[in-house]
Amino acid sequence: SLSHARGGDLVMLFKILLIAALFGHGYDGATPYRALSCGCGFAEANPMIEWAQDSPTGLVAVKGGMTAGVTVGIVSLKAKHPKRAWIMLGAFAAAGWASALYNQRQLTRYGHQP
């Protein structure tokens, strides 16, 4: 269990989960780029960043900036509030992968192969 793990094990687990979250958010940035640049009629569904859909590169830049900001926030939070950082990191990873997999499903559903 996590309560019996050594400190080094928890640090390594945190790093692995952080890397997994970053890959998920990277994939979440790549799938809308592919959808918007394929000319298949896809549109960004997120109302906070739909303004960037006219420039797929801008969309990826916005998503990358948000990912970097949240990552820095989680790593900074870990020093004073490690439990909160773990919770935020888990939610961050889950949100990135859920969004990326949903996007990929939509691309595949409408005939755009990976």
N, C-alpha and C positions, 0 to 999 in steps of 0.2 A: 504494500500500500504506500501511498505518497507520504504518510506520516512517518513511516519507518525508513524511507529512502534517505541516503546520505545527501548532504548539501550539494556536492558535485553532481550527483545524479539529477537533482532537481534543476540545476543550472543547465545541464545538457538537455533535459527534457523541455525546458523553456525555450532553448535555442532551436530545437527541432520543431517544436510547435510554431515558433515564430517564422522559421523558414517555410514550413508548410502553409502558413497563412499568407506569406508573401507570394509563394507560387500560385495559390488560389486567387489572389487579387491580381497577379500578373495575367493569369488566364482570363480573369474577368475583364481585364483591359483589352486583351487580344480578341475575344469573341465579338464584342460590339464593333471593333475595328474591321474584322473580317466581314461582319454582316453589313455594315454601312458602306464598305468599299466594293462589295460584290455587285452592286447595282440591282439587287433583288427586291427592292422596295421596303427593306427593313427600316425601322425608326427606333430611336432611343426612347425607352419607356419611362426612365427615371426623370420626373419633372424638374429635379434640381439641376440636371446637366443636359437636358434635351436641347438647350440652346447651342451646345457644342457639336451637334450631330452633322452640321454642314461641313465640318472639318474633322474627319476621323482621327487625324493626328492630334488635333486639339483635344478631342475626347480622351484619347489615351493619356495625354499630358495632364489633363484635369484629374483623371482617375489615379494616375501615378502620384500626383501631388497630394491627393487626399490619403492615399495609402501611406506615403512617407510621413505625413503629419500624424496619422493615427499610430503608426509604428513608433515614432519618436515619443509620442505621449505615453504609450504602454511601457516602453523601456524606462522612461523617466518615472513613471508611477511605481514601478517595481521596487525602487529603493525605499520608499516610505510605506507603501501599501501593497505588499506582495500578493496577498489574496485577491485584492481588487484587480491587480494586473493580470493574474491568472484568469479571472473571470472575463475580463475584457479581451484578453488574447484568445480565449476559447470562442467567444462570440464573434470576434473579428475573423478568425479562421473559418468558422462555420458560415458566416455571411458571405465571405469571398467565394468559397467553394460552392455554396448553394446558388449564388447568382451566376457563376461561371457555368455550372452544369445546366442550369435552366437555359442560359443563352445557347449553349451547345445543342441542347435538345431542340430548341426552336430552329436553329440552323439546319439540323438534320431532318427535322420534321418537314421543312419546306424545301428539301431537296438540295441544300448546299452541303456538300460532303467536306469532311475535315481535310 
